[in-house]
Amino acid sequence: MKNYKLIIEYYEKGNKQGQIATLCSCSRMTVFTVLKRFRTLELNYDDVKSMSEEEIYYLLFPFLPQLLQLFFASFPAPQLT
């Protein structure tokens, strides 16, 4: 799991997205996506600093777990013989 809290913290401290990607060892697209959702929800670091990474993930991307479940549910279960 990505370190969403650290991405947000670096952003709030004024770091640029490329710097954040380097510091967090993730892609610039990951940083862009996290910050886009963060700004859309009109949050600040104080809102998330006491939350776990998993809680932040579900806050930023509440629809992804359901989409993954639907996607994998469409495949038949493998037959073990």
N, C-alpha and C positions, 0 to 999 in steps of 0.2 A: 504494500500500500504506500502511496506517496505521502510525503510529509506536508500535508495541506496547511497545517498550523504554521510551519516554518515559512512556507511560501507567502502566507498572509502577513506574517510578522515582518519579513523582509520588505514586502510591498509597503506596509504602513511606515516603515523606517525610511522610505524614499528610494529604495533600490530600483533600478530599471529591470525589466523583465529578463533581458539577457543575463544580467548579473545574478538574478534570482535562480535562473535555470542552472547556471554554473555552480552556485553555492549549494543548491539542493540536489545536484546530480540528476536532473530531469530535463526533459525537452522544453524548448521555449513554447511549444504548442500546449503542453501540460500547464505551464505557468499562465499562458494566455487564457486557457479554458477555465482554470480555477478562479482567476481574478475576474473574468467576465461574469461568472455566476455569483461571485462574492459581491461585486458592485451592483449587479441586478437585484440582489436581495437587500441591498442597502445596509450591509453589516459593517462593523468595524472590529478591530482586533480584540477589544474588550469583550465583545459578544461571544467570541470563540475560544479565548485563551484558557478557559477552564474545561473545555470540552475535549473528549478523546478524538483521535484521528478518525475513528469509525463514525462517531457522531457528526463530525464535520463533513465527512463524505456523504452521509445520508442527508444532511442539511443542504449541501450544494447540489447533489445529484440524486434526488429522491426517486426518480423514474428509472434509473439504470438497473437496479436489482430486479424490478418487475419485467423489464424488457429482456434481460438475460434469461429469466425464468421462462418467459413465453417462447423465446427463441429455442432453448434447449428442450422444452416440452414438445416441440413440433417434430423432433426426431424420435424414431422408435427406439425402445430399449434394446441393447444388443442381446442376442440369444447366446447363452453360455451352454456349451455341450460337452 
